Structure formats: structure tokens, C-alpha cells
Amino acid sequence: MKSVMISAAVLALLAGTAQAQVSDDVVKIAVLDDMSGVYADLTGPGGVAAVRMAIEDFGGKVLGKSIDLVFADHQNKADVAAAAGRQWFDVDKVDMVTGLGNSAVALAIQQLAREKNRINIVSGAASTDLTGKSCSPNGLHWTYDTYALAKGTGTAAVKAGGDTWFFLTADYAFGHSLEANTANVVRAAGGKVLGAVRHPLNTPDFSSFLLQAQGSGAKIIGLANAGGDTINSIKQAGEFGIGKTQKLAGLLVTITDVHGVGLKAAQGLLFTEAFYWDQNEATRAWSKRFMERHKNAPTMIQAGMYGATMHYLKAVQAAGTDEPKAVMAKMKEAPVNDFMTKNGKIRPDGRLVRDMYLLQVKAPEESKGPWDYMKVVATIPGEEAFRPVSEGGCPLVTQ
């Protein structure tokens, strides 16, 4: 009896020690995203809803401590994002920040999180610099990147005969990265790049840019932009009759973009995604719960934010602490398996490697109901979809 009592006391002490290793007696998660601008539909409030779902599904507590959620609008400005990050890390004691839909924002926060020894998990931004020259021991790139988008869509388009390209590119880190990665894929597949034009973020008028693209004579106009810019590009291209002689390739398209454009204008569009809500029973079941809460279908970015949050919380539980180094070790050690990702692996450079999917927008008569917009035409294995770790130039990786 005495030995049992001692064992129980030791177990209680160990449990108390594990709980005591949660900083400030709370695990605090932050979502920093575009809540009202050009990317709000594919990230923003829906991302907050997804992270909140993950916290609730985990049980609202980890290691006996509450899980708190805060969020802010970065307004697609790196300085605004950095100010929010400093407040969160220095004053509010945020442990992990996710979302980060804007490459300039994500790169700024990744650097800040490294300096402050906090964790950042990027779901929304796409720049491959996040796992390349700007990689961080505290940062993960979760959902997709420009290399994967380019690999899927660029290769498919050239194989289908689209061997000359002109790019319409958002003029900041994301657009530049997407254009460069796609151009490399096009050339590797035997195609040619005839030129490019860069437009300001969230511009309402694409007429001059589209006229340059039309005048190039390229078979494919690659849209190296996203969100509202992609929607406006496609709509205005239709007004110029571009679709009759040239094809558009959406290099970052989400279901909310297709919804904004409409099936009639978007039908036949090929693009690459990490997730589609109607893939299987598991994706449909999760998406149904999301849609009941948020009213829109989930984008891959929002689904990714749920998965990233769940994986983070499981790692905190496994580590017995929210100390960043210990948590990151557990996150990289464990495979990622959820409704979105099967047997995903996190590489030393912070890249989560998962399968990607080539999607095609249905014709209006093919759609059987609300949000029935796309079909999966090919699966791209993760090892093929993402840039080899040896080519990224991440200083953390021993070549």
C-alpha cells in the first residue's frame, strides 16, 4: 500500500510539473490575416472559424490549461503585421500565430517569430522563400506554395498544347515567386515565356495589363495573382474576348474565386489545390460543419489552418509543454493525418509535404448543387509537387 501511495504521489508531481510548463497558464493562438480586403474570402474570417473549430474539437484545453484565440487584420501591409506581431509576442504572450495570407506579411512574421522564439505556421502565403533562404527553425509552411501551384498547373497546360505563356502578375513577393516558379516549369516542359506585366495589389482596372497580354499572342495567359485580383482578371478578360483566342491559367484559384466569377465564366479553368471539399466522405463531413458555421465552402487555406492548429495542439500535448523548441520537435516527428492530409511529413526546412490535386471547373450543366464547382482530374504526389529540399537553399538543411 505504501509503494502505491508513493507512486501516486510521484505521478501527481509529474503531472503538476507538466502543467506548470505551460507559459502564463494558457496556450494562446493568434490568426493574422486579411479580414476585409482582396484576400478576405479565401483566408480571413473563415480562417478564424476554422481555427476556432480546431480548438473546440480538441476540447478547449491542453495539458489542463485553456486555449485562447485572438485575431487581427494585417491589411496586406507588412508593417501593420509586424506591429501586431510585436504586441502579441511581447505583451499578450501569444504562443503560435497562423493564417498569414500574404507573402510579405508571412516573411515579416516568420522573422519576428524567430527573434521572439515563438511558432508561426503559414497556411495562406505561398512564397517558397519561407522554406528557402528565409526558412526558420520556428516556422512551418503548411498548405501549399508557389512551386506546387506552378508544377501542377504549368505542366498540365503545356502538355495540353499551351506552350507559349505571358504572365499577369501581382507586383509583390507572392506574385514574383509564382511567376518565376511557373516560368521554370513551362521552360522545363518545352514551352516558352513571351513576357510578363505586373499589376498593383487590389487594382480595379486590368484593361491595360490584359491588352498587353492579348497583344503578346501567347496561347496561355498565366494569372500570377489571387483572390479579388484573380476574380477581376478573369471577368475583365471575358469582356475583352480573350478566352476565344487565348486560354487563362489560374495559378492560385480557390473555390471562393470560382464562386465570385461564376461557372459560366470560369468553366474549364485548370488549377492546382491542396484540398477540395467534395473529394471524399471525410472532406464532406468536415466541410458540412464548416459551412454550417461560416456559410461559405472552405478554401484549402482555411482547411489547412484547422489542420495546422490541431497538429500544433497535439504536439503541445505530446511535448508536455508549450516551449517552442520542444513543440516543433514533436510537430516534425509526427506524421500529419486528418481529413485533408494523409501521411503528410514535415521536412527540416519546415515544408509540409502532402499530395496536391489538379482541379477543373465544371460547366454550369455539370453542377448538381451549391458549391459543386470542380472535379479532381489528377493527384500529384507530394514528393513530385514540392520543390526538393536540396534545391531550396534553406540554411537549416545540411546539404
Secondary structure, 3 states (H helix, E strand, C coil): CHHHHHHHHHHHHHHHHHHHCCHHHEEEEEEEECCCCCCCCCCHHHHHHHHHHHHHHHCCEECCEEEEEEEEECCCCHHHHHHHHHHHHHHCCCCEEEECCCHHHHHHHHHHHHHHCCEEEECCCCCHHHHCCCCCCCEEECCCCHHHHHHHHHHHHHHCCCCEEEEEEECCHHHHHHHHHHHHHHHHCCCEEEEEEEECCCCCCCHHHHHHHHHHCCCEEEEECCHHHHHHHHHHHHHCCHHHCCEEEECCCCHHHHHHHCHHHHCCCEEEECCCCCCCHHHHHHHHHHHHHHCCCCCHHHHHHHHHHHHHHHHHHHHCCCCHHHHHHHHHHCCECCCCCCCEEECCCCEEECCEEEEEECCHHHCCCCCCCEEEEEEECHHHHCCCHHHCCCCCCCC
